[in-house]
Amino acid sequence: MMRANYGYADASGEYYITVDTDRCDGCGECVRACPHGVLAIELDDEDLPKAVVKPELRRSLADLCPGFDRKCGQRQPNCHSVCRPEALRHSW
């Protein structure tokens, strides 16, 4: 199982979005479902499309993506509801 962690840790906590690259099929539905434009699709080392957190937004996740359970989990669709089970995870 391969997991890619995008984000950061500071004194206030750990803010990571994890993509299970074995489960992510690169369909892009999570990109369309994200209201804050945090996600993108890029080719991995094997030239397969996979979800990533945009590099320029990785240090801003606590502000841009204020926790899946508290905010986006209440909206439909959301990045978790459109992705394969366990393809995306939020650490906070």
N, C-alpha and C positions, 0 to 999 in steps of 0.2 A: 504494500500500500504506500503510495506517495502522497504526501501532504505538503502544500505550499502555504506558509504563514506570511500574511501581509499586515503590517502595522507596527506597533511600538509599545514599550512599557515605560512608565514614568512613575513618579511618586504617588500619583492618584490611582494607578492601576495598570492593567494590561489590556490593550485594545488591539485585538487581532481578528482578522477574518481569515479563516482557513479554508482552502479549496482542496478537496480530495481529488487529485488529478486522475485517479483511476475511475472515479464515479462521474466526474464532469465530462460531458460529451461535447462541450463547446457550442451548444445550440444558440446561446445568446439571450435566452428568455430572461435570465437574471438581470442582464444589462437593461432590458426594456422595463423590468419590474421595479428597479431601484429608483426611488424618487429623488435621490441626491446625486445620481450620476457617478457613484463610487466605482462601479465595476466596468470592465472592458473585456474584450476577447482578444487574445494574442496567441500566436503560435508558440508551442513549447519546443524543447530541444529535439523532438522527433517530428516537428512540423505539423503537430496536431493542434487544433484550436482548443483553448482552455480559458476559463474565467480567471481574471486577475483583478487586483485592486490597482487603480491607476497610480503609477509611481508618484506623481505630484500630490496625491491626496493621502498617501499612507501615513503621514505624520499628523493628519487632521481627523482621523477616524472617530475619535471621541466626540467631536463637534458635528461632523457631517452625518455620521451613522450612529445616532444616540442609543444604541442597544436594540437588538432585534426584538426581544421580549417586551420592552417598554413602548416601542413606537411601531416599527414596520410590521411586527407580527399581527397587529390589529388590522392592517390594510390587506386587501385582497385585490389583485395578486401581490405576492411579495417574493423576494428572492428564494426563500425556502420552499414556498408552495409551488413554484414553477420548475424547480430543480429536482433532479433525482434525489431520493432520500440520502441524507448525510453528505451530499456533495459540497455544501457550504455550511460553515459554522461561525458563530460569533463568540468571542471569549468573554464578553461583558454583558 
